[in-house]
Amino acid sequence: MKKTITIFSFLCFLDLVTAQAQTPIPFNTLEHVDINNISAGLLVHGDMWWNPVTQIADCSFPATSVKNISFAGSLWMSGYDTTGNLHLSAQTYRQNGNDYWPGPLNSSDTLTYASSQKWAKIWKINRTDIQHFQGIVTHDSASTLNAIWTWPAKGNIHAAGLFGAPLDITTDMAPFVDLNGNGIYEPLLGEYPDIKGDQALWWVYSDNGAAHSETNAKPLDVEIHGMAFAYHRGTLIDNVIYYDYNVINKSPNTYTNFRIGQWADMDLGYYLDDFIGFDSIHRMGFNYNGTNDDGLTGGHPPNSYATHMPIAGVTLIVMPGDSVSRIIPAGSFTYYNNDTVSDIGNPVIDTQFNNYLRSKLKNGQHFTKDFAGSGVPCRGYGSGPNTNYVFNGKIGDTSQWTECNCNNTPGDRRYIIASNDFTFHAGEKQHIVMALVTTNLDSNNGCPALVNFDSIYTVADTAWATYFNPLPPLPSQVQKLETNGTISIYPNPAHNFIYIIDKNKNLSQRMFSVYNTIGQKMNVESSQNLNTVEIKIENLPNGIYYLLYNNGIEHKNTAFIKNN
């Protein structure tokens, strides 16, 4: 239902919707998480990783390149009311319309077009903006960043939406640091947004707006508070973006067999040569290249990775049913292809969306493990036992079920990773967190040269560990790396020593500090001789560090790598 092949070869890299005319997007507010190695677009309707206006991928990796690790994604969810009626909300490429609309539900559990228009905004803020705000003694509109001043938090009389539209917020919305504990956001008193990471986007959307026309299902009457965030620390965490959702059941219904999942069309560079896989330990679906040369069959379009490509995926970090003592398995990992006629093709009606959330094909047939040995094509719906997870093996062991081991034909895959069934009570809130993760570029990341999936597992480990143990803010002085021509710092990378050469004369002081990537000051020995400072780093663990140097006149801050 997308991806046109045109007579102009230079357009073959575009990822387009063409089977039907695309429904106009009511609100095209688009923001980016772009503080680290990934630049990922987010639409105010809840779509991610593409620009529905241009219909082009918007999930660049590396961040400044034209190459993308994904094309589109959104939340899918479904459940049954007490009379057995299916309620469902999902979004794909907007051929038919919109299931999700910006803004919260009103007291009647509905969302008018006019209200959506006011709320069609994504609030973006960096941690450094908040640190600057905290350092101001007197707060007013002139000295306060607009995102902090208009933050859509409860009781904020300055809250403003799209084009400055005033927002009257009487319920809990965007999180904030409540210094006086009165439950009202008051930036004049120094209160500020409570964000995660070094950069965050916050927005709210609901599924009972002006239309529910993408799936034509009965809406769920849910309200979703989302925060997308990321860190920038010069480490592997820079290959991660988090999506943190609170889903609130505003309907009078208690839903049974409720499921919520992430739908992803993760085109990895060139879109027609991908494989997918599933890792149960990290509850992660991922894409890797089905050949050793991404885009070769398409003539190497500009967005192809060629012989050095990443592996990218979505890992489900927090899921309904988890507890402090137990992380439960995902409910399902299923997929479908880009066609409109087969039972493993694009969904059109509500029951087909629902089936893909529940380990089933469009026609209701359960996915099967049809792996018959290395080299035999296996697509997940041939002869074999029922399975909830397709392609869940590991590369390197020919006895395990992977697309590479099956010698499948690479293609344009879309997948859904979902929760288990749970009961979603009226008025209840459920928390779900996913992370977009990617490895660095490597010539061994395509099939058949792919040795293993350890690199993507490592990034997922980093995403999980950092979510449950958030990194503290870096000291504000580390955030601003300055350079000048009279101070030199070398070598980089370094093994045992770092040297600072300072050409300034008649200096009365030379001071320096070394921080790790989570802002901890490191204890290191040093010595000074004439215009040189020698810093002993041999006892530091391998990794990335920040060096801050000040001679009383000038200063230089830089990052360096310590390795053996």
C-alpha angles and dihedrals in degrees: 000000000000142000110077124208105216132189088250107081094202089066095056091097093062116106104217140172110229114146089087134012108270116247111244113260110243094208121019100186104150127183134174139224095217109149098108140025094312128062107199126181123222125193121211089238089064098261114135140196098023142065107236091194095060093023090224129131114265106188106097124191118207085034097234096045132091090236119104134200094200142021108199144347143169144162119276122193138168142171144160127252123222092275093053098255116149117237117189143167127190142144132208123151100333097245090147105025142271133322094176128056132185116257141045126286118259127230089282091055092247135111121216124213090243092054091047089054092056092047096045091113136104115210112219126191140164125219089238089060089057092046089053090049091051090055094057115098099201119036125207138143092270095055098037126085111247093237090057094042095049096034106150097238129140114288097001104151089195096053111133134179134191113355090357096300108170116247123207104206117185099157135057110288128143113018119249142174105261103204097180097035097233095125093241124112109235115173090178086068092051098264115148143182116289101225135167124230128004093297130022142182121203128192141148130221139166140201102229101069134125091313141001096205108135093077100008087221127141106275120243096219092232128156119210125203109195135191121183113191144164143183131234109205106132091251137096090286085075086074093062135083120184128213111199117187136184108196114197123197102221094170126098088239128102103212122213126202088021117177132185125188149158118255113203134183095189104183105186104212104300105032104214101064105056135126126195133214142180131224112197095194093062095028085236135155116196145176128226131173117273091213136036091247116053112215097009093126090048095051095259100286117204094266096052120109094215111196097344111062138151132233112234135185152148120256120197104221102171121029136170107269096038119123137187090266101036138046107196126211120264116265097233147340113205137156145195138199133241102266135104103215111045129084088245095050137097116319117241108173132043097258091055092053088047093051092054089054089055107049093268138119121239091271094053096257112141119244112254137204099242096167108143100173140294115322096018114114112245122179105174100257106069130091114325145080121309115269136187094205127051125205094005098154133105129250115246096045111084091198091067128088112253132137089240092054090047092053089228122177109262115238151141105310130184121189141190124210110192144181125246121266114282138165113257109200125209109270093014125134124216125196123215129172128189132176131209106220134182138180123226120266115283138164090227096061098090133078129287095015090049106119099190145322095253093116094059090043089055093053090048089050088053092049093050096044093048094047093055092039104036118206114247118239115276115248107271092242090060091056094067112062110192131186137196137172100248099060123064127185122193159216109024117207093033134191112188108353142027118206127206115199112195117190093188114112133219094023118173097194142021116191131175141171132196121210132184122227094272093055100259115145111235125220110233134163122237145176133198130215123174105307096347132092116195115201120194110220102159092110095054117102114251112272146084121311138179120231119201117192129183127176096182092260105047136011139201129197121191143157124242137182122234116202139151 
